[in-house]
Every structure is written in C-alpha cells, then in structure tokens.
Amino acid sequence: MPSPDQSDQLLLKQLNAHPKLKARMINLLAVVTDAGGDMKRADAAEQKVIDELRQMGNDVLQGWAERQITHSTDEALSVPGVQRRGKKIATLAQ
C-alpha cells in the first residue's frame, strides 16, 4: 500500500494529466472553504456543488470516451493490413 506522500503525489500527477477535472476539484474545494465569500446560504452551496458534480461527470465521461477511441484506434492499427487512411482498392478474384 502506498504511503500518504506517494498517494498525494499520484493524485497530483493524475489531476495534472486531466486539467478539467483538476479545475472542478478546485471549484468544489472553493465551496467547502467559501473562498469567494458568497456561499452564505446552504441552498447556494448545494446548487454550486450539484453544478460542479454534473460538469465533472460530463468531463469524466468525455475523457473516458476519448481514451477509448484512442485505444480502439491503436488496437485496430496494430492489425496487419489495416491502414488509417486511403482509398479502398478492390482486388478482383481471378
């Protein structure tokens, strides 16, 4: 099991690899600390958290989809005879 320092480093590395998620986490932490001083009411804080989590979910799924596309493309290109682009050339049976 990684030490707390190693876990912190891993988390920071992963957040730096996904800047949109990092920004969302910063926004959520700002709600907790009321960084802007505008979260006087619970319903305002709740709405901000809901909005951030909804956007975070969208960002996570977008990142997942992009990674899946890259993985599928790389997998398909590793098959012999598969080309990324180009005009199809039909071979005629003789």
Sequence and secondary structure as in RCSB ss.txt:
>XXXX:A:sequence
MPSPDQSDQLLLKQLNAHPKLKARMINLLAVVTDAGGDMKRADAAEQKVIDELRQMGNDVLQGWAERQITHSTDE
ALSVPGVQRRGKKIATLAQ
>XXXX:A:secstr
   HHHHHHHHHHHHHH HHHHHHHHHHHHHHHTTTS   SHHHHHHHHHHHHHHHHHHHHHHHHHHHHHHHHHH
HHTSTT  SS         
